[in-house]
Amino acid sequence: MSNVCGQIGVDPDGARLVKYTMNAVFVAPPFVIRLAAGSHAAALARRVVSVAACLERLGMPTVRLASGVASQPIFSGDWVATVWQHVLTISDEPKPVDLAAPLRALHNLDQLDVALPHWSPIEKFRRRLDAAEALPPEEAAELEQWSRTELGIGAAGLLRDLRLRCDKAEEDLDRVPWRLPRGLIHGDAHTGNILRPAVGRIAVARAEPLLCDLDGLCIGPPEWDLVPTAHGATRFGRSPSDYQEFVDAYGVDITAWTGWPVLRRVRELQLVTSTIDTLAGRPDVARELAHRLRSLILDDLEATWSRYR
């Protein structure tokens, strides 16, 4: 982190970690720095930089790359960083309805002048499982102990079960009767990936919401971008009225569609595989993941999940 800060001319002592799930996100005024590692991180960061620049040229409601950083992405050892403008936000948390207008704008784009992958969620889940199987000995031992203590099954058995669920989900996706035309989608459109900017020193609730975390932008079914809000109401205890506001604003209720049960299962696989390879030293995440996995294994659709902290 210090090396990245040095390359962009900010004081590393002023950097503050604000989020760490799959990526580490730091606020280092006037920038936000996203750090990632792994075999796919560099290629993904390069694509995201191109995507963000293209979306900015089109005037889309998305976060902007830092204008004062000449060349991106930035490399530091095994880490790759992208640097963004820091957006001051209002204090109220975003609501599902805040996603509606930015998603409609994105879904109405014909194309971008950037080569984008096609939506392939199960491939990403399998990569996470591969990474969990290839952990260094100390982290592998920690995963094994956690899995046996929390789930009553060894890590190998857990990963095998998740692979079988991936296989089944992939088969089910092939039979989904999609209703909306395929096109540009965000890929991970939940309220944690929307910003409600404040204007000047006074927070203005009408400020245009901005989509952030552009890693998952791809060509795929718009229905997928509608799943997180529905899943928030059915699994995370979100207000049904908040979800209805989103439905009214966007114009589609994904839960009334025959493909919803399949996409719900895919979403849940996404949320249990996203951290399976990075549990070491993260007890809060490990505790919540165990809860999620228990409800998944028991086919308990009533258990309420909590967001990772």
VENZI-V429146 format. One line per field, one symbol per residue. phi: phi as a letter, one per 30 degrees, with the letter a starting at -180 (. if undefined). burial: + if it has 16 or more other ideal C-beta (glycine too) atoms within 10 Angstrom, else -. Layout:
phi = ???
burial = ???
This chain:
phi = .eddeddcibdddcdbdcaacdbccccbecbccccbbjdcddddddddddddddddddiddbdcdddccdbbdccbidcbbcbbddcdcdddddceddddddddddddddacdbdcddebddeddddddedddcdeedddddddddddddcibdddddddddddddedddddddcddeccddadbdjadcddcbccdcciccdcddeddcdbhceceacadeeddcdedddddcbciddeddddddedddjbcddccddeedddddeddedccdbdcbdeibddddddddddddddddhcdcdcccddc
burial = +--++-++-+----+---++++++++-+--++++++----++-++-++++++-++----++++-++--+--+++----++++++----++---+++++++-++-+++----+---+--+-++-+++-++--++-+---+--++--++--++---+--++--++-++--++--+--+---+---+++++++++++++++--------+-++++++++++-++++++++++++++++--+----+-+++--+-+-++-+-++-+++++++++++++++++++-+--++-+++-++-+++-------+--+-
